[in-house]
Amino acid sequence: MAAEDRTGYERTAFKHWVDADADGCNTRAEVLLAEAIEPPTVNGRCIISGGIWHSYYDNTDVETARGLDIDHMVPLAEAWDSGASNWSAQERQDYANDLGDTSPSSR
């Protein structure tokens, strides 16, 4: 087992919130839409309004998307420590935008 190493880590090494499927909604919006317990309204270029989300971290419902952070199941810094520093820029972008690795939490 190798020791973890955060040397050189910068969050910007993981390009995130891209619109991978070119539908007008970036990854953050995709998670918000998928995880809403009361669906929001989507206008224009994926502008989200209304909706309700449940934060499993503190067992509260949140009524504004701005009150939420989207967390990676394995934080980007931890991924870096565990070997993502050796990944290509595309691999880091793919990881940071993997819809299977995120969950909403209240700020």
N, C-alpha and C positions, 0 to 999 in steps of 0.2 A: 504494500500500500504506500503510495507516494504522499509526501507532505503537500498540503495545499499551499498555493503561492498566489498572492494578490498583486504581485509586482506588475505594474503597468496597467492595472485595471482602470478603465474609464467607462462610465455607462454609455457614452456615445459610441463605443465600439460595437454596441448592439443596436442597430437601426431598428426602431420599433414604431408602432402605430402606422404601418403601411396599409395600403388598400390592395392586398394580395389578389383578390378576386375581381378587381376593377369594377365593383358595383357601386362605388361612390362612398362607401363606409369604410373607415380605417379599422384596424384591429380592435381598438378601444371601443368604438361604436358597435362592432359586431358582438363583443362580449356583453355590452350593456343590453343590446337587443335580445340576445339569447338568454340572459340571466334575469330579466325583468319578471317580477311576479304579477305586476300589472303593466301591460305593454305601454311604452311611450308612443307619442306621435313622432313621425319622422317626416321632416319637410326639406325641400330644396336639396342641398348637397349633404344629406344625412345629418341634418340638424335635429337633435333629439330634444323633445320637451315632454313634460309630464312623466308618467311612469312611476313605479315603485320597485325597489330592490331590497332584498333581505341580506344583511351582513351576518354571515355565520360566525364571524370572529367575536362580535359583541352582541349578537342576538337582537339586532334592531332593524327596523325598516327605514329605508332612506327614500325620500320623495324627490330628490333632485340628483341628476347624474353628476353634477359638479361636486356633490358631497361624497363621491366615490373615487377610490383609487383602484386600478386593476393590477392585481398582484400576480406574479409568476409563481407557480407551485414551487419551483426552485429559483430563488432570486438570481438575478443576473450576476451579481458579485460572486455568489456561491458557485455558479456555473463556471465563471472565470477561474476561480480557485481550483476547481476540479477538472480543468482541462480545456475549457472553451477558449483559453488564451491561444491554443494551438489550432483552433478552427479558422476557416476562411471567413471573410466578411459576410459572404452569402449564408454560410452555415449559422453564424451568429444572428443574422437578420431572420432567418427561418425559425430559429429557436425563439427569439424574442416575440415573434408574431404567431407562434403555434397556439391555435385556439383551444387545444387540449390542455394547456398548461397555465390557465388563468382563472381567476375568481375575483368577484367584486368584494371590496371591504370598505367600510366607512372610514373617513379620515379622522 
